[in-house]
Protein backbone atom coordinates (compact mmCIF):
# COMPACT_ATOMS: atom_id res chain seq x y z
CA UNK A 1 0.00 0.00 0.00
CA UNK A 2 1.36 3.39 -1.00
CA UNK A 3 -0.06 6.80 -0.16
CA UNK A 4 0.36 9.32 -2.99
CA UNK A 5 -0.06 12.63 -1.18
CA UNK A 6 0.04 14.89 -4.23
CA UNK A 7 -2.80 12.96 -5.91
CA UNK A 8 -4.88 12.00 -2.82
CA UNK A 9 -4.58 8.43 -4.05
CA UNK A 10 -3.97 5.12 -2.37
CA UNK A 11 -2.05 2.65 -4.51
CA UNK A 12 -3.12 -0.94 -3.86
CA UNK A 13 -2.15 -4.22 -5.55
CA UNK A 14 -5.65 -4.43 -7.09
CA UNK A 15 -5.64 -0.82 -8.34
CA UNK A 16 -5.59 2.79 -7.24
CA UNK A 17 -8.29 4.50 -5.20
CA UNK A 18 -8.60 8.28 -5.37
CA UNK A 19 -10.11 10.26 -2.49
CA UNK A 20 -11.29 13.76 -1.80
CA UNK A 21 -8.67 15.74 0.16
CA UNK A 22 -10.35 15.39 3.59
CA UNK A 23 -11.13 11.71 3.04
CA UNK A 24 -7.49 11.13 2.15
CA UNK A 25 -6.24 13.11 5.16
CA UNK A 26 -8.50 11.14 7.52
CA UNK A 27 -7.55 7.75 6.05
CA UNK A 28 -3.84 8.59 6.09
CA UNK A 29 -4.01 9.84 9.69
CA UNK A 30 -5.88 6.73 10.87
CA UNK A 31 -3.44 4.47 9.01
CA UNK A 32 -0.45 6.21 10.59
CA UNK A 33 -2.04 5.77 14.03
CA UNK A 34 -3.59 2.33 13.49
CA UNK A 35 -4.50 0.52 16.66
CA UNK A 36 -5.49 3.73 18.46
CA UNK A 37 -8.96 5.09 19.12
CA UNK A 38 -9.81 8.76 18.76
CA UNK A 39 -12.76 10.78 19.88
CA UNK A 40 -14.71 12.89 17.43
CA UNK A 41 -13.12 15.99 18.95
CA UNK A 42 -9.60 14.62 18.53
CA UNK A 43 -10.22 13.85 14.87
CA UNK A 44 -11.73 17.27 14.31
CA UNK A 45 -8.69 18.88 15.95
CA UNK A 46 -6.23 16.82 13.88
CA UNK A 47 -7.91 16.75 10.47
CA UNK A 48 -10.14 19.83 10.44
CA UNK A 49 -7.92 22.02 12.59
CA UNK A 50 -7.91 25.05 10.28
CA UNK A 51 -11.68 25.18 9.73
CA UNK A 52 -14.41 26.92 11.65
CA UNK A 53 -16.40 24.59 13.92
CA UNK A 54 -19.86 23.55 12.84
CA UNK A 55 -22.79 22.75 15.12
CA UNK A 56 -23.13 19.40 16.89
Secondary structure by P-SEA (a helix, b strand, c coil): ccccccccbbbcccbbbbbcaaaaaaaaaaaaaccccccaaaaaaacccccccccc
